[in-house]
């Protein structure tokens, strides 16, 4: 379920690792073995602006 949420972009790598109780490096390894593309940050300016807006509204 956590891998599916990560794949869908619903949770971050850090949150995925936290929920599973593993390090970020271990989570990256788990995702890699599951064939999941790892997202390490926003890919576009629009994604960056969306992330900033979400943080500011929290």
mmCIF file of the N, C-alpha and C atoms, coordinates in Angstrom:
data_MODEL
# 
_entry.id   MODEL 
# 
loop_
_atom_site.group_PDB 
_atom_site.id 
_atom_site.type_symbol 
_atom_site.label_atom_id 
_atom_site.label_alt_id 
_atom_site.label_comp_id 
_atom_site.label_asym_id 
_atom_site.label_entity_id 
_atom_site.label_seq_id 
_atom_site.pdbx_PDB_ins_code 
_atom_site.Cartn_x 
_atom_site.Cartn_y 
_atom_site.Cartn_z 
_atom_site.occupancy 
_atom_site.B_iso_or_equiv 
_atom_site.pdbx_formal_charge 
_atom_site.auth_seq_id 
_atom_site.auth_comp_id 
_atom_site.auth_asym_id 
_atom_site.auth_atom_id 
_atom_site.pdbx_PDB_model_num 
ATOM 1   N N  . UNK A 1 1  ? 0.817  -1.179 0.000   1.00 0.00 ? 1  UNK A N  1 
ATOM 2   C CA . UNK A 1 1  ? 0.000  0.000  0.000   1.00 0.00 ? 1  UNK A CA 1 
ATOM 3   C C  . UNK A 1 1  ? 0.876  1.263  0.000   1.00 0.00 ? 1  UNK A C  1 
ATOM 4   N N  . UNK A 1 2  ? 1.953  1.239  0.772   1.00 0.00 ? 2  UNK A N  1 
ATOM 5   C CA . UNK A 1 2  ? 2.848  2.395  0.840   1.00 0.00 ? 2  UNK A CA 1 
ATOM 6   C C  . UNK A 1 2  ? 3.553  2.597  -0.497  1.00 0.00 ? 2  UNK A C  1 
ATOM 7   N N  . UNK A 1 3  ? 3.997  1.524  -1.113  1.00 0.00 ? 3  UNK A N  1 
ATOM 8   C CA . UNK A 1 3  ? 4.656  1.629  -2.414  1.00 0.00 ? 3  UNK A CA 1 
ATOM 9   C C  . UNK A 1 3  ? 3.678  2.173  -3.450  1.00 0.00 ? 3  UNK A C  1 
ATOM 10  N N  . UNK A 1 4  ? 2.440  1.727  -3.409  1.00 0.00 ? 4  UNK A N  1 
ATOM 11  C CA . UNK A 1 4  ? 1.426  2.229  -4.349  1.00 0.00 ? 4  UNK A CA 1 
ATOM 12  C C  . UNK A 1 4  ? 1.183  3.722  -4.128  1.00 0.00 ? 4  UNK A C  1 
ATOM 13  N N  . UNK A 1 5  ? 1.144  4.150  -2.871  1.00 0.00 ? 5  UNK A N  1 
ATOM 14  C CA . UNK A 1 5  ? 0.937  5.575  -2.571  1.00 0.00 ? 5  UNK A CA 1 
ATOM 15  C C  . UNK A 1 5  ? 2.123  6.388  -3.054  1.00 0.00 ? 5  UNK A C  1 
ATOM 16  N N  . UNK A 1 6  ? 3.326  5.852  -2.886  1.00 0.00 ? 6  UNK A N  1 
ATOM 17  C CA . UNK A 1 6  ? 4.519  6.552  -3.377  1.00 0.00 ? 6  UNK A CA 1 
ATOM 18  C C  . UNK A 1 6  ? 4.484  6.641  -4.896  1.00 0.00 ? 6  UNK A C  1 
ATOM 19  N N  . UNK A 1 7  ? 4.186  5.527  -5.542  1.00 0.00 ? 7  UNK A N  1 
ATOM 20  C CA . UNK A 1 7  ? 4.136  5.480  -7.007  1.00 0.00 ? 7  UNK A CA 1 
ATOM 21  C C  . UNK A 1 7  ? 3.138  6.490  -7.553  1.00 0.00 ? 7  UNK A C  1 
ATOM 22  N N  . UNK A 1 8  ? 2.015  6.675  -6.861  1.00 0.00 ? 8  UNK A N  1 
ATOM 23  C CA . UNK A 1 8  ? 0.977  7.604  -7.302  1.00 0.00 ? 8  UNK A CA 1 
ATOM 24  C C  . UNK A 1 8  ? 1.312  9.050  -6.960  1.00 0.00 ? 8  UNK A C  1 
ATOM 25  N N  . UNK A 1 9  ? 2.409  9.260  -6.230  1.00 0.00 ? 9  UNK A N  1 
ATOM 26  C CA . UNK A 1 9  ? 2.802  10.613 -5.862  1.00 0.00 ? 9  UNK A CA 1 
ATOM 27  C C  . UNK A 1 9  ? 2.044  11.165 -4.672  1.00 0.00 ? 9  UNK A C  1 
ATOM 28  N N  . UNK A 1 10 ? 1.397  10.283 -3.931  1.00 0.00 ? 10 UNK A N  1 
ATOM 29  C CA . UNK A 1 10 ? 0.602  10.715 -2.784  1.00 0.00 ? 10 UNK A CA 1 
ATOM 30  C C  . UNK A 1 10 ? 1.456  10.951 -1.537  1.00 0.00 ? 10 UNK A C  1 
ATOM 31  N N  . UNK A 1 11 ? 2.590  10.265 -1.449  1.00 0.00 ? 11 UNK A N  1 
ATOM 32  C CA . UNK A 1 11 ? 3.501  10.450 -0.321  1.00 0.00 ? 11 UNK A CA 1 
ATOM 33  C C  . UNK A 1 11 ? 4.931  10.512 -0.844  1.00 0.00 ? 11 UNK A C  1 
ATOM 34  N N  . UNK A 1 12 ? 5.795  11.120 -0.064  1.00 0.00 ? 12 UNK A N  1 
ATOM 35  C CA . UNK A 1 12 ? 7.194  11.300 -0.460  1.00 0.00 ? 12 UNK A CA 1 
ATOM 36  C C  . UNK A 1 12 ? 8.031  10.067 -0.104  1.00 0.00 ? 12 UNK A C  1 
ATOM 37  N N  . UNK A 1 13 ? 9.248  10.084 -0.584  1.00 0.00 ? 13 UNK A N  1 
ATOM 38  C CA . UNK A 1 13 ? 10.198 9.024  -0.246  1.00 0.00 ? 13 UNK A CA 1 
ATOM 39  C C  . UNK A 1 13 ? 10.423 8.986  1.262   1.00 0.00 ? 13 UNK A C  1 
ATOM 40  N N  . UNK A 1 14 ? 10.633 10.169 1.861   1.00 0.00 ? 14 UNK A N  1 
ATOM 41  C CA . UNK A 1 14 ? 10.858 10.240 3.295   1.00 0.00 ? 14 UNK A CA 1 
ATOM 42  C C  . UNK A 1 14 ? 9.682  9.723  4.098   1.00 0.00 ? 14 UNK A C  1 
ATOM 43  N N  . UNK A 1 15 ? 8.478  10.101 3.699   1.00 0.00 ? 15 UNK A N  1 
ATOM 44  C CA . UNK A 1 15 ? 7.276  9.636  4.398   1.00 0.00 ? 15 UNK A CA 1 
ATOM 45  C C  . UNK A 1 15 ? 7.109  8.139  4.226   1.00 0.00 ? 15 UNK A C  1 
ATOM 46  N N  . UNK A 1 16 ? 7.413  7.614  3.050   1.00 0.00 ? 16 UNK A N  1 
ATOM 47  C CA . UNK A 1 16 ? 7.339  6.178  2.806   1.00 0.00 ? 16 UNK A CA 1 
ATOM 48  C C  . UNK A 1 16 ? 8.280  5.430  3.740   1.00 0.00 ? 16 UNK A C  1 
ATOM 49  N N  . UNK A 1 17 ? 9.504  5.937  3.827   1.00 0.00 ? 17 UNK A N  1 
ATOM 50  C CA . UNK A 1 17 ? 10.502 5.318  4.702   1.00 0.00 ? 17 UNK A CA 1 
ATOM 51  C C  . UNK A 1 17 ? 10.048 5.384  6.160   1.00 0.00 ? 17 UNK A C  1 
ATOM 52  N N  . UNK A 1 18 ? 9.537  6.534  6.561   1.00 0.00 ? 18 UNK A N  1 
ATOM 53  C CA . UNK A 1 18 ? 9.075  6.709  7.936   1.00 0.00 ? 18 UNK A CA 1 
ATOM 54  C C  . UNK A 1 18 ? 7.965  5.712  8.272   1.00 0.00 ? 18 UNK A C  1 
ATOM 55  N N  . UNK A 1 19 ? 7.006  5.569  7.377   1.00 0.00 ? 19 UNK A N  1 
ATOM 56  C CA . UNK A 1 19 ? 5.887  4.664  7.614   1.00 0.00 ? 19 UNK A CA 1 
ATOM 57  C C  . UNK A 1 19 ? 6.325  3.205  7.715   1.00 0.00 ? 19 UNK A C  1 
ATOM 58  N N  . UNK A 1 20 ? 7.370  2.855  6.974   1.00 0.00 ? 20 UNK A N  1 
ATOM 59  C CA . UNK A 1 20 ? 7.884  1.479  7.018   1.00 0.00 ? 20 UNK A CA 1 
ATOM 60  C C  . UNK A 1 20 ? 8.949  1.278  8.090   1.00 0.00 ? 20 UNK A C  1 
ATOM 61  N N  . UNK A 1 21 ? 9.407  2.375  8.690   1.00 0.00 ? 21 UNK A N  1 
ATOM 62  C CA . UNK A 1 21 ? 10.423 2.272  9.732   1.00 0.00 ? 21 UNK A CA 1 
ATOM 63  C C  . UNK A 1 21 ? 11.795 1.911  9.202   1.00 0.00 ? 21 UNK A C  1 
ATOM 64  N N  . UNK A 1 22 ? 12.122 2.418  8.007   1.00 0.00 ? 22 UNK A N  1 
ATOM 65  C CA . UNK A 1 22 ? 13.430 2.159  7.403   1.00 0.00 ? 22 UNK A CA 1 
ATOM 66  C C  . UNK A 1 22 ? 14.072 3.487  7.020   1.00 0.00 ? 22 UNK A C  1 
ATOM 67  N N  . UNK A 1 23 ? 15.349 3.446  6.669   1.00 0.00 ? 23 UNK A N  1 
ATOM 68  C CA . UNK A 1 23 ? 16.041 4.654  6.226   1.00 0.00 ? 23 UNK A CA 1 
ATOM 69  C C  . UNK A 1 23 ? 15.622 5.003  4.797   1.00 0.00 ? 23 UNK A C  1 
ATOM 70  N N  . UNK A 1 24 ? 15.918 6.234  4.395   1.00 0.00 ? 24 UNK A N  1 
ATOM 71  C CA . UNK A 1 24 ? 15.612 6.645  3.021   1.00 0.00 ? 24 UNK A CA 1 
ATOM 72  C C  . UNK A 1 24 ? 16.363 5.778  2.014   1.00 0.00 ? 24 UNK A C  1 
ATOM 73  N N  . UNK A 1 25 ? 17.614 5.440  2.335   1.00 0.00 ? 25 UNK A N  1 
ATOM 74  C CA . UNK A 1 25 ? 18.404 4.591  1.435   1.00 0.00 ? 25 UNK A CA 1 
ATOM 75  C C  . UNK A 1 25 ? 17.774 3.209  1.296   1.00 0.00 ? 25 UNK A C  1 
ATOM 76  N N  . UNK A 1 26 ? 17.294 2.659  2.398   1.00 0.00 ? 26 UNK A N  1 
ATOM 77  C CA . UNK A 1 26 ? 16.634 1.347  2.340   1.00 0.00 ? 26 UNK A CA 1 
ATOM 78  C C  . UNK A 1 26 ? 15.336 1.438  1.540   1.00 0.00 ? 26 UNK A C  1 
ATOM 79  N N  . UNK A 1 27 ? 14.623 2.553  1.685   1.00 0.00 ? 27 UNK A N  1 
ATOM 80  C CA . UNK A 1 27 ? 13.385 2.739  0.939   1.00 0.00 ? 27 UNK A CA 1 
ATOM 81  C C  . UNK A 1 27 ? 13.674 2.850  -0.547  1.00 0.00 ? 27 UNK A C  1 
ATOM 82  N N  . UNK A 1 28 ? 14.723 3.583  -0.906  1.00 0.00 ? 28 UNK A N  1 
ATOM 83  C CA . UNK A 1 28 ? 15.105 3.680  -2.315  1.00 0.00 ? 28 UNK A CA 1 
ATOM 84  C C  . UNK A 1 28 ? 15.414 2.300  -2.876  1.00 0.00 ? 28 UNK A C  1 
ATOM 85  N N  . UNK A 1 29 ? 16.111 1.489  -2.111  1.00 0.00 ? 29 UNK A N  1 
ATOM 86  C CA . UNK A 1 29 ? 16.458 0.134  -2.540  1.00 0.00 ? 29 UNK A CA 1 
ATOM 87  C C  . UNK A 1 29 ? 15.190 -0.709 -2.724  1.00 0.00 ? 29 UNK A C  1 
ATOM 88  N N  . UNK A 1 30 ? 14.272 -0.590 -1.787  1.00 0.00 ? 30 UNK A N  1 
ATOM 89  C CA . UNK A 1 30 ? 13.008 -1.326 -1.869  1.00 0.00 ? 30 UNK A CA 1 
ATOM 90  C C  . UNK A 1 30 ? 12.230 -0.919 -3.117  1.00 0.00 ? 30 UNK A C  1 
ATOM 91  N N  . UNK A 1 31 ? 12.154 0.382  -3.354  1.00 0.00 ? 31 UNK A N  1 
ATOM 92  C CA . UNK A 1 31 ? 11.441 0.868  -4.535  1.00 0.00 ? 31 UNK A CA 1 
ATOM 93  C C  . UNK A 1 31 ? 12.113 0.412  -5.826  1.00 0.00 ? 31 UNK A C  1 
ATOM 94  N N  . UNK A 1 32 ? 13.432 0.466  -5.831  1.00 0.00 ? 32 UNK A N  1 
ATOM 95  C CA . UNK A 1 32 ? 14.188 0.029  -7.012  1.00 0.00 ? 32 UNK A CA 1 
ATOM 96  C C  . UNK A 1 32 ? 13.893 -1.439 -7.316  1.00 0.00 ? 32 UNK A C  1 
ATOM 97  N N  . UNK A 1 33 ? 13.917 -2.271 -6.288  1.00 0.00 ? 33 UNK A N  1 
ATOM 98  C CA . UNK A 1 33 ? 13.650 -3.705 -6.485  1.00 0.00 ? 33 UNK A CA 1 
ATOM 99  C C  . UNK A 1 33 ? 12.204 -3.967 -6.906  1.00 0.00 ? 33 UNK A C  1 
ATOM 100 N N  . UNK A 1 34 ? 11.305 -3.048 -6.554  1.00 0.00 ? 34 UNK A N  1 
ATOM 101 C CA . UNK A 1 34 ? 9.899  -3.182 -6.951  1.00 0.00 ? 34 UNK A CA 1 
ATOM 102 C C  . UNK A 1 34 ? 9.650  -2.594 -8.338  1.00 0.00 ? 34 UNK A C  1 
ATOM 103 N N  . UNK A 1 35 ? 10.706 -2.029 -8.951  1.00 0.00 ? 35 UNK A N  1 
ATOM 104 C CA . UNK A 1 35 ? 10.565 -1.462 -10.283 1.00 0.00 ? 35 UNK A CA 1 
ATOM 105 C C  . UNK A 1 35 ? 9.888  -0.106 -10.314 1.00 0.00 ? 35 UNK A C  1 
ATOM 106 N N  . UNK A 1 36 ? 9.953  0.616  -9.186  1.00 0.00 ? 36 UNK A N  1 
ATOM 107 C CA . UNK A 1 36 ? 9.294  1.920  -9.077  1.00 0.00 ? 36 UNK A CA 1 
ATOM 108 C C  . UNK A 1 36 ? 10.313 3.018  -9.355  1.00 0.00 ? 36 UNK A C  1 
ATOM 109 N N  . UNK A 1 37 ? 9.936  3.971  -10.194 1.00 0.00 ? 37 UNK A N  1 
ATOM 110 C CA . UNK A 1 37 ? 10.771 5.123  -10.479 1.00 0.00 ? 37 UNK A CA 1 
ATOM 111 C C  . UNK A 1 37 ? 10.847 6.002  -9.243  1.00 0.00 ? 37 UNK A C  1 
ATOM 112 N N  . UNK A 1 38 ? 12.050 6.387  -8.848  1.00 0.00 ? 38 UNK A N  1 
ATOM 113 C CA . UNK A 1 38 ? 12.245 7.185  -7.645  1.00 0.00 ? 38 UNK A CA 1 
ATOM 114 C C  . UNK A 1 38 ? 12.186 8.661  -7.999  1.00 0.00 ? 38 UNK A C  1 
ATOM 115 N N  . UNK A 1 39 ? 11.342 9.402  -7.265  1.00 0.00 ? 39 UNK A N  1 
ATOM 116 C CA . UNK A 1 39 ? 11.174 10.840 -7.453  1.00 0.00 ? 39 UNK A CA 1 
ATOM 117 C C  . UNK A 1 39 ? 12.007 11.545 -6.397  1.00 0.00 ? 39 UNK A C  1 
ATOM 118 N N  . UNK A 1 40 ? 12.969 12.324 -6.810  1.00 0.00 ? 40 UNK A N  1 
ATOM 119 C CA . UNK A 1 40 ? 13.833 12.983 -5.841  1.00 0.00 ? 40 UNK A CA 1 
ATOM 120 C C  . UNK A 1 40 ? 13.573 14.482 -5.735  1.00 0.00 ? 40 UNK A C  1 
ATOM 121 N N  . UNK A 1 41 ? 12.540 14.961 -6.324  1.00 0.00 ? 41 UNK A N  1 
ATOM 122 C CA . UNK A 1 41 ? 12.202 16.376 -6.234  1.00 0.00 ? 41 UNK A CA 1 
ATOM 123 C C  . UNK A 1 41 ? 11.302 16.759 -7.378  1.00 0.00 ? 41 UNK A C  1 
ATOM 124 N N  . UNK A 1 42 ? 10.822 17.988 -7.354  1.00 0.00 ? 42 UNK A N  1 
ATOM 125 C CA . UNK A 1 42 ? 9.942  18.435 -8.437  1.00 0.00 ? 42 UNK A CA 1 
ATOM 126 C C  . UNK A 1 42 ? 10.687 18.455 -9.775  1.00 0.00 ? 42 UNK A C  1 
ATOM 127 N N  . UNK A 1 43 ? 9.980  18.043 -10.813 1.00 0.00 ? 43 UNK A N  1 
ATOM 128 C CA . UNK A 1 43 ? 10.591 17.998 -12.139 1.00 0.00 ? 43 UNK A CA 1 
ATOM 129 C C  . UNK A 1 43 ? 10.343 19.265 -12.942 1.00 0.00 ? 43 UNK A C  1 
ATOM 130 N N  . UNK A 1 44 ? 9.318  20.009 -12.556 1.00 0.00 ? 44 UNK A N  1 
ATOM 131 C CA . UNK A 1 44 ? 8.988  21.227 -13.289 1.00 0.00 ? 44 UNK A CA 1 
ATOM 132 C C  . UNK A 1 44 ? 8.804  22.382 -12.309 1.00 0.00 ? 44 UNK A C  1 
ATOM 133 N N  . UNK A 1 45 ? 8.835  23.578 -12.851 1.00 0.00 ? 45 UNK A N  1 
ATOM 134 C CA . UNK A 1 45 ? 8.596  24.764 -12.013 1.00 0.00 ? 45 UNK A CA 1 
ATOM 135 C C  . UNK A 1 45 ? 7.193  24.710 -11.419 1.00 0.00 ? 45 UNK A C  1 
ATOM 136 N N  . UNK A 1 46 ? 6.241  24.228 -12.197 1.00 0.00 ? 46 UNK A N  1 
ATOM 137 C CA . UNK A 1 46 ? 4.858  24.125 -11.724 1.00 0.00 ? 46 UNK A CA 1 
ATOM 138 C C  . UNK A 1 46 ? 4.768  23.186 -10.510 1.00 0.00 ? 46 UNK A C  1 
ATOM 139 N N  . UNK A 1 47 ? 5.452  22.054 -10.561 1.00 0.00 ? 47 UNK A N  1 
ATOM 140 C CA . UNK A 1 47 ? 5.458  21.138 -9.427  1.00 0.00 ? 47 UNK A CA 1 
ATOM 141 C C  . UNK A 1 47 ? 6.101  21.783 -8.201  1.00 0.00 ? 47 UNK A C  1 
ATOM 142 N N  . UNK A 1 48 ? 7.177  22.526 -8.417  1.00 0.00 ? 48 UNK A N  1 
ATOM 143 C CA . UNK A 1 48 ? 7.850  23.219 -7.320  1.00 0.00 ? 48 UNK A CA 1 
ATOM 144 C C  . UNK A 1 48 ? 6.921  24.249 -6.690  1.00 0.00 ? 48 UNK A C  1 
ATOM 145 N N  . UNK A 1 49 ? 6.254  25.026 -7.500  1.00 0.00 ? 49 UNK A N  1 
ATOM 146 C CA . UNK A 1 49 ? 5.339  26.038 -6.988  1.00 0.00 ? 49 UNK A CA 1 
ATOM 147 C C  . UNK A 1 49 ? 4.181  25.399 -6.223  1.00 0.00 ? 49 UNK A C  1 
ATOM 148 N N  . UNK A 1 50 ? 3.701  24.251 -6.705  1.00 0.00 ? 50 UNK A N  1 
ATOM 149 C CA . UNK A 1 50 ? 2.632  23.536 -6.007  1.00 0.00 ? 50 UNK A CA 1 
ATOM 150 C C  . UNK A 1 50 ? 3.113  23.076 -4.637  1.00 0.00 ? 50 UNK A C  1 
ATOM 151 N N  . UNK A 1 51 ? 4.317  22.530 -4.568  1.00 0.00 ? 51 UNK A N  1 
ATOM 152 C CA . UNK A 1 51 ? 4.865  22.082 -3.289  1.00 0.00 ? 51 UNK A CA 1 
ATOM 153 C C  . UNK A 1 51 ? 5.021  23.246 -2.320  1.00 0.00 ? 51 UNK A C  1 
ATOM 154 N N  . UNK A 1 52 ? 5.498  24.381 -2.806  1.00 0.00 ? 52 UNK A N  1 
ATOM 155 C CA . UNK A 1 52 ? 5.665  25.558 -1.960  1.00 0.00 ? 52 UNK A CA 1 
ATOM 156 C C  . UNK A 1 52 ? 4.312  26.023 -1.437  1.00 0.00 ? 52 UNK A C  1 
ATOM 157 N N  . UNK A 1 53 ? 3.311  26.065 -2.288  1.00 0.00 ? 53 UNK A N  1 
ATOM 158 C CA . UNK A 1 53 ? 1.969  26.481 -1.876  1.00 0.00 ? 53 UNK A CA 1 
ATOM 159 C C  . UNK A 1 53 ? 1.406  25.547 -0.818  1.00 0.00 ? 53 UNK A C  1 
ATOM 160 N N  . UNK A 1 54 ? 1.629  24.251 -0.973  1.00 0.00 ? 54 UNK A N  1 
ATOM 161 C CA . UNK A 1 54 ? 1.144  23.275 0.008   1.00 0.00 ? 54 UNK A CA 1 
ATOM 162 C C  . UNK A 1 54 ? 1.832  23.479 1.359   1.00 0.00 ? 54 UNK A C  1 
ATOM 163 N N  . UNK A 1 55 ? 3.104  23.754 1.333   1.00 0.00 ? 55 UNK A N  1 
ATOM 164 C CA . UNK A 1 55 ? 3.842  23.969 2.579   1.00 0.00 ? 55 UNK A CA 1 
ATOM 165 C C  . UNK A 1 55 ? 3.369  25.248 3.262   1.00 0.00 ? 55 UNK A C  1 
ATOM 166 N N  . UNK A 1 56 ? 3.179  26.289 2.476   1.00 0.00 ? 56 UNK A N  1 
ATOM 167 C CA . UNK A 1 56 ? 2.753  27.576 3.034   1.00 0.00 ? 56 UNK A CA 1 
ATOM 168 C C  . UNK A 1 56 ? 1.345  27.514 3.619   1.00 0.00 ? 56 UNK A C  1 
ATOM 169 N N  . UNK A 1 57 ? 0.495  26.665 3.062   1.00 0.00 ? 57 UNK A N  1 
ATOM 170 C CA . UNK A 1 57 ? -0.883 26.575 3.554   1.00 0.00 ? 57 UNK A CA 1 
ATOM 171 C C  . UNK A 1 57 ? -1.029 25.626 4.736   1.00 0.00 ? 57 UNK A C  1 
ATOM 172 N N  . UNK A 1 58 ? 0.025  24.912 5.050   1.00 0.00 ? 58 UNK A N  1 
ATOM 173 C CA . UNK A 1 58 ? -0.044 23.938 6.161   1.00 0.00 ? 58 UNK A CA 1 
ATOM 174 C C  . UNK A 1 58 ? 0.063  24.606 7.516   1.00 0.00 ? 58 UNK A C  1 
# 
